[in-house]
Amino acid sequence: MLDIVNVEKTFNPGTINEKRALNGINLHLDEGDFVTVIGGNGAGKSTMLNMVAGVYPVDCGSIVIDGVDVTRLPEYKRAKYLGRVFQDPMTGTATDMQIEENLALAARRGKKRTLRTGITAKERAEYKELLKILDLGLENRLTAKVGLLSGGQRQALTLLMATLKKPKLLLLDEHTAALDPKTAKKVLDITEEIVRKDNLATIMITHNMADAIRVGNRLIMMHEGQIVVDVKGEEKKNLTIEQLLQLFEKSSGSKMTSDKVMLSK
Amino acid sequence: MEIFSQLFNALPGSISQGLIWGIMAIGVYITYRILDVADLTVDGSFATGGAVAVMLILNGCNLWLAMLVAFIAGLLAGAITGLLHTFMGIPAILAGILTQLSLYSINLKIMGKANQSVNVNQTELLVSLRWVKEFAFHNPLITVGLVLAIMIAALYWFFGTEMGCALRATGSNLNMSRAQGINTNFNKVLGIMLSNGLVAFSGAFLAQYQGFADVKMGQGAIVIGLAAVIIGEALFGKIFKNFALRLLSVAFGSIIYYIVIQAVITMGLDANLLKLLSAAIVAIFLAVPYWKKQYSQNHIRKVKGGSKNA
């Protein structure tokens, strides 16, 4: 489903701020793989996701999604294959537009946008049903501006938008990190439900080690622009946070020091 | 009392001018509010519209065809700014200034000199200030009013289409738009083109209305456009929520602007100070929302401090 082959990325090369974000990274995802990604700040987690999404060009290497080499495609063309949810709830939706208009925009991802009506009556009815499943009361606020919604509601909506037109790959960049614990749990539950229902290949970055172990069928840990731990199947199911920390120390040769990771134990 | 009767006499003229500039202001609304880009091309493209229309009319071109060509000239001017911005990476404001400056030369070339007149007695025109008090179809109030109504209807339809929604999304959130597969650069160019097309169309009307086109006729147009947008929002923002009504409020804003200008001139204000006055009004109206925000932030801070000490 996804192949990241030997991808390197250095920001601000040749300057004092030079930062080697990805150091020849390789990752292969099978159909239906749900991978959680953990690692300290600056490990290259977000950069990896942004490389797949095409936010920045790669320095070298290639990215193949479902057999299509997208390495040279601009971000908006890759969107055809991808569903994305961001850390900042403000990023994923158009705040000046209505809930139903946002959904209609997402429903047309990867299609040519013509002079046909931007949202049909049939779609409206469909969206109402879909929003009911979220159980956030949004089904009665179809024409409300998204700017009026809370962070959790927006993330849930963005998740719905990302999966409305079934993507080849779902990219979740710490999409629950900005939410309070209760809302974060709710959004994560919705995430699991949608991913299971559509059997979506998914990459989810998280700072919460417990979530990383509990959710998905595979876990990778990143350090200094490389994947240092890759655990799958039964082995992952039986993993504990202590083991995970040990694994990290062994493979990276240093202690996991990020406060965020330690605190979220 | 005399001032009032003078003002009342001048009212049809003010409203006509307001309607014509209203078309221009709706063009500004598309870039400034929908696309979230301050486009300064308009000062040049407004005059381009006037120049193109007048030269075509002087050469015996069909009047509506002349208007259409003026609109297309505006689209092209907008395309230049759009490409300077998206393809060459120049900040939008600077891209607009560059196009505006180059249009000054182009407008001179189109007209062959700094201004060209069309005499309503010798040439057939769509609108003229001589007809503002005539009870007839060619009264500018009716002609421009009708065109404006059709235009608002067309824009309302367009911004409801898939393409129009993508344009609005581009103005609202670039990251989200790209993530949803929208080519944001294309949409920026499209929006700036559409805006300048309307601005040039408005310039073509004004040139006929006043009987001449001048290379300087667009000077400060952006400020008048912004004034119309801001006045419209300040007065009707609370009641006009629908998109078509919002466009209408921009046109109303333009009409009110011209009535106010007429009033201060009638009351004896030195006409040389008009542009200063317009700029001051726009500056103050732009500052008000900012000040409101500052004030409410300070207000919250005080309450928080108070509860801590209690």
Interface residues (C-beta under 8 A of the other chain):
Chain A: A53 E75 Y76 K77 A79 K80 L82 R84 F86 M90 T91 G92 T93 A94 T95 D96 M97 E101 A104 L105 A106 R108 R109 G110 K111 R113 T114 L115 R116 T117 G118 I119 M161
Chain B: F158 G160 T161 E162 M163 G164 C165 A166 R168 A169 G171 S172 N173 N175 M176 S177 R178 A179 Q180 G181 I182 N183 T184
